[in-house]
Amino acid sequence: MKYSEHFDKLCAALEGSGAFLVVEDHIGRINIMTIGWAQVGVVWGQPVMTVLVRPSRHTHDLMAKAAHFSVCVPRQGGMQKELAYCGSKSGRDYDKARVCGLTLKEGYGRKVKYIEGCELVYQCELYGNTGLQLDKAAPPVLSRYYPGGDDPHTVYFGRIVKAEKF
């Protein structure tokens, strides 16, 4: 599919229970984190998926060293228990794929993993990142998401190398 197709389904997931961010570490262990913030668009003339991850999250360290990641969107109303689990437990302590019974598939060039059974899968090559500057954020954002003024997200840019609907 074209990366911009089914944007409504991506948005519905992000506004609802979330989507899965899947990243592999340097020795082949997979970490899955539930995300509620992401964007799809064109940056640097490329189709790009941006995801936001707080530095305090285990996934942040993995993303900082990764070359690829995927964003996997379950069918509407599907995988609710898995989304809840992957959003509340740390990959430092749990193999979330195993605990949730999720099957991982090899994606683009065997460089990226994704979750079988999801309706939409965006396979991405990491293209860059930047930290949020809280002094540039709107007051309502600061009071709602950063009340302590700490742990601002890093924005990771992934060039979408393959987008699929299953």
C-alpha positions in Angstrom: 0.0 0.0 0.0 1.1 3.6 -0.3 2.3 4.9 3.1 -0.5 7.6 3.2 -3.4 5.1 2.6 -5.5 4.2 5.6 -4.3 7.2 7.5 -7.7 7.3 9.2 -7.1 3.8 10.7 -3.7 4.9 12.1 -5.2 8.0 13.6 -8.1 6.0 15.2 -5.6 3.6 16.8 -3.4 6.4 18.1 -6.5 8.3 19.5 -7.7 5.0 21.0 -5.7 2.2 22.6 -2.6 2.8 20.6 -0.2 1.0 18.3 2.9 -1.1 18.8 6.4 0.3 18.3 8.8 -2.7 17.6 12.6 -2.3 17.8 15.4 -4.9 17.9 18.5 -4.5 20.0 22.1 -5.2 18.9 21.9 -8.9 19.9 18.5 -9.6 18.4 16.2 -9.1 21.3 12.9 -7.5 20.4 11.2 -4.9 22.5 7.6 -3.8 22.0 6.1 -0.6 23.4 2.6 0.8 23.0 2.6 4.3 21.6 -0.2 6.9 21.3 1.8 9.5 19.5 3.1 9.3 15.9 2.9 11.1 12.6 3.1 10.1 8.9 4.1 12.7 6.3 6.9 13.8 4.1 10.2 15.0 5.5 13.4 15.5 3.4 11.4 14.4 0.4 10.8 11.0 1.9 7.8 9.3 3.4 8.4 9.4 7.1 6.9 8.0 10.3 7.8 10.0 13.5 7.4 8.4 16.9 8.0 10.0 20.3 9.7 8.1 23.1 10.7 9.4 26.6 14.3 9.0 27.7 13.2 7.2 30.8 11.8 4.3 28.7 13.8 1.2 27.9 12.8 1.7 24.2 14.6 5.0 24.1 18.0 3.4 24.5 17.2 0.8 21.9 15.9 3.4 19.4 19.1 5.5 19.9 21.1 2.6 18.7 18.7 1.0 16.2 18.8 1.2 12.4 15.2 0.1 11.9 11.8 0.0 13.7 8.2 -0.8 12.8 4.9 0.6 13.9 2.1 -2.1 13.9 -1.5 -1.1 14.1 -4.0 -3.8 15.3 -7.5 -4.0 13.8 -9.9 -1.7 15.4 -10.8 -3.1 18.9 -8.2 -5.8 18.6 -5.2 -6.8 20.7 -6.5 -4.7 23.7 -4.8 -6.8 26.4 -1.6 -6.9 24.4 -1.6 -3.1 24.0 -2.3 -2.6 27.7 0.4 -5.0 28.7 3.1 -3.5 26.3 2.2 0.0 27.5 2.5 -0.8 31.2 5.5 -3.2 31.5 9.2 -2.5 30.7 11.2 -4.5 28.2 14.0 -4.3 30.7 12.1 -6.8 32.9 9.8 -8.7 30.5 9.9 -10.4 27.1 6.6 -8.8 26.1 6.2 -10.7 22.8 6.5 -14.0 24.6 4.3 -13.0 27.5 1.6 -11.7 25.2 1.9 -14.6 22.7 2.7 -12.3 19.8 4.3 -13.7 16.7 7.1 -11.6 15.2 7.7 -11.7 11.4 10.8 -10.6 9.5 10.2 -7.6 7.4 12.0 -5.5 4.8 15.3 -7.1 4.0 15.1 -9.1 7.2 16.3 -5.9 9.0 13.0 -5.1 10.8 10.5 -7.1 12.8 6.8 -6.6 12.9 3.8 -8.2 14.7 1.8 -10.8 12.8 -2.0 -10.1 13.0 -1.8 -6.4 12.8 -3.8 -4.7 10.1 -1.3 -2.0 9.2 2.5 -2.3 9.4 4.9 0.5 8.7 8.5 -0.7 8.4 11.0 2.1 8.8 14.7 2.9 8.5 15.8 5.3 11.2 16.6 8.6 9.6 17.3 10.9 12.5 16.1 12.2 15.9 15.7 15.3 17.9 14.8 16.2 21.4 11.8 18.2 22.2 12.6 21.7 23.5 10.1 22.3 26.3 10.8 26.0 26.3 9.3 26.1 22.8 6.1 24.1 23.7 2.7 25.6 24.2 1.6 26.1 27.9 -1.3 23.6 27.6 1.2 20.9 26.4 3.6 21.7 29.2 0.9 21.5 31.9 -0.7 18.4 30.6 2.3 16.2 29.5 5.3 17.7 31.3 4.0 19.1 34.6 7.4 18.5 36.3 9.3 20.0 33.4 11.3 16.8 32.9 11.6 13.7 30.7 10.8 15.4 27.3 10.3 13.0 24.5 12.8 12.4 21.7 11.3 12.4 18.2 12.6 9.6 16.0 12.2 10.0 12.2 11.9 6.8 10.3 11.9 6.6 6.5 9.0 4.3 5.6 10.6 1.6 3.4 7.4 -0.5 3.3 3.8 0.0 4.3 1.4 -2.9 4.3 -2.3 -3.6 5.0 -3.1 -7.2 6.0 
